Amino acid sequence: MRGVGEQKKPESKAAKMTGSEQDEDASRVKTETAPSAVSSNLSAGSTRIAEPTGNVAGVIVTVNNAVKFVVAKFQYRAVPSVGKVLSVKRNGEKVGQIKVTAPIKPPHATADILDGEIQRGDTVE
């Protein structure tokens, strides 16, 4: 029951749609947003980095050797915890070590460079 002075809330567009109209609207949104997000990243001139697969836990996506800091992209289920020390490899050869620091926002984690000259695209294990 509504009290005196309360107004009826207007129905949203989604509430007025039938089930099939909602399905069509949802599929239209998916097809419109997904390709544009991918194409905007590629058209911005960004270099594609290999996705981590197999034994590789992650890939270095950002490096600042001056302050000994990196950002690594991991598989969602493979993001390491803060304090974990990991090896960094390039072409299968160990080139350094990193120690995971906060913040961690899956699939990305920040880390301090403990040793080595790390480059973007190096793998983390």
Helices and strands as residue ranges (DSSP letters): H 13-16, H 19-43, E 58-64, E 69-74, G 76-78, E 85-90, E 93-105, E 108-116, E 123-124
